[in-house]
Amino acid sequence: MTLFDLGYDAELEKYRETHDLMAYDVGRIISEQKERYVVRSADSEYDAEVIGNIRYTSTDRTDFPAAGDWVAFKKYEEGKALIYALFPRKTIIERSAVGKPGRKQIIATNIDDAFIVQSVDRDFNMNRMERYLTICYSSGIDPAIILSKTDLISDLKLSELIHMVQTRIRNVPIIAVSNETGTGYEELTRLIRKGKTYCVLGSSGVGKSTIINNLAGARMMKTGEISESRNKGRHTTSHRQLVVLEHGGILIDNPGMREVGITDSDTGVKTTFDKITVLSAGCKYKDCTHTDETGCAVIKAVENGGLDRASYENYLRLEREKAHFASTLEERRKKEKEFGKMTKQFKRLNR
């Protein structure tokens, strides 16, 4: 295996040369858990941690490595390494950090495309699907929707679900797969290109790890049965992990996310709800919030059936979350700035 099989390219090599990193080995973070990392190089894997300089100069969790990152490292004993530098990230998929207002959490980095997985038997939720689409578009990443466990419902029900998705979401590939019959995997494989990285997103128990295992042709990821009493997945992925497929392509699995919080990106919401974006051009006021204004083209479309009401309500919900995150972020930055001024003043007085 070469670095290029892992997604390395000429741009990353140029950065390595111009930033005096040629004395270090290069590898990619294939898994991370509680500030412990597994780095894969062209010929080996290493358990790794960051050097103290990265730890003490970081201002946020996003300064630490994440699954998909390229890093410069040095081996200090067999199978052990220290990470000295992070390469620039091409793309970042992130969400608002759970329980930490105004902060972001990285899901994965250097992603080319994303697979949004929902099982048709229990997890199917259009609102959640639009959330995942929003974080993908916010990152400049093209999504595809995978409907899993299709063998558990009738063909008629599956057709109805696909039609429901196509009604609310446009210009996104939809692939229905069955882990029992293998249906849909040939179509899914055609989407995967050698050297490109794909992030697999979805709730716990929807079959993400099983899909990766089937694509890899091996038991690469732990999978869990579904509890009949609780109808929830067990023993599923608990941390992010990267898998290189033999026929090309790199997949990053993620732990099932109960919460998919929206950050302050405007692009993601506008692209996900492109129908509303187009309709808003006909609103009477340029700053129309599409809630109660006179002459709102969006509200009119909802009332006459031209726009799905559930999608419209989800749009308003995500807009409120986005605004709340932005205001919380601004408040946090203001407090940090005030604390910084106080620290400088304290140091001056001590001198």
Beta strands, then each sheet from edge to edge (+ up, - down):
strand 1: 25-33
strand 2: 36-40
strand 3: 45-50
strand 4: 70-77
strand 5: 80-86
strand 6: 92-96
strand 7: 104-109
strand 8: 113-119
strand 9: 142-148
strand 10: 174-176
strand 11: 197-201
strand 12: 240-244
strand 13: 250-253
sheet 1: 10+ 9+ 8+ 11+ 13+ 12- 1+ 2- 3+ 5+ 4-
sheet 2: 6+ 7-
end
